[in-house]
Amino acid sequence: MTTNATENRYTGLINNYISRMPIDPNGRIISLGEGNTPLIECHNIELLKKYNIRLLLKYEGLNPTGSFKDRGMTMAVTKAVQDGSRAIICASTGNTSASAAAYASRAGISAFVLIPEGRIAMGKLAQAMIQGAVVIQVKGNFDDGMRLVKEVAKEAPVDIVNSINPYRLQGQKTAAFEIVDELGVAPDFHCLPVGNAGNITAHWIGYSEYANQCTQSCSLCSGKCQFLQGMKSAKRPQMVGYQAAGSAPFMRGEMVDAPETLATAIRIGHPQSWDNAWKVHKESGGWFDECSDYEILAAQRLLAGSEGVFCEPASATSVAGALRDIESGKIPAGSTVVCTLTGHGLKDPDTAIKQATSKLITIDAKLADVKDAILSNMD
Ligand code: F0G
């Protein structure tokens, strides 16, 4: 392969943050150009104007397979390949399986994915299947699949690529780097949907890594080094994790055995990063809360209808919770808030169509009919 010396292409987050990645830079890197996702500022949500809140959406649905999992998967699969592994395995509510399938296909190795039978969104199933993974449906939920994956990996030559694999978190920490690189300083609050709590942990690792590189003693910047080239802010955000009410072990203070929610991506009762998430909670001074399915879907519709940003239901949990906490004053007026939108809305078209308020109008192929449809639906 030849490369042009003047080429300046973005080639994925490992190359972009290579000095911060615990990986052999000279080995083979498995990438699909993940990361570098937009931070979209909300302009139209009235509540934000009322409280003078700057709300930015980190749109992780624009990763190659449509979710933040690609950040972790590029690292986990690169590490597996560099170590000579021939097969990876994961349990998944859908997005991890789609991402594992894609990166395994790119690497030329096998992927085995365990999904809860009948409980993953159609787009995710389609991705895993077309990308050549061996899809194993478990008559149970995600937590059953995770238990089986851990058990089988002790006996079969497969590398686990769930977020219990530390390389996953190393990849996912780059989302925090990108936010600080772009804003020049960490936000006041960072809100995420929480399932296994791997992503909230990874973000905290990223923010902390950037903060620690600041000399702290520097009297010039008062914690805001964005004006000093090459230095990052010492500030870290308060991390806020929102769960779906039927699947909220962090709110219950214990594992939940039969988790339920329409936001299937976060239908998890036994989070794998339980201890880490409590550490993030304590160190960052943040909190956990829960949102009902009704609130989650309302936030999904609001983002799509007011800001043109289509995310999957689980992702909207971050915004549902943040808007409630802005209204109550828990997130104070004047704050800068980042909400991660973890996955693209196209992952789950069924849920979107079921709750969309737009009319589907059918007409004869005649000019008069189309004119009538326009005029009778003008605002
Ligand atoms: N949002 C989406 C869209 C997800 O797919 C997930 C997790 C989360 C949020 C929660 O992230 O687990 O790091 O707290 N999905 C996993 C999967 C479980 O299998 O795709 P977390």
Residues whose N, C-alpha, C, O or C-beta is under 5 A from the ligand:
A	BS01	F0G	A91 S92 T93 G94 N95 T96 P193 V194 G195 N196 A197 G198 N199 I200 A265 A314 S315 T342 G343
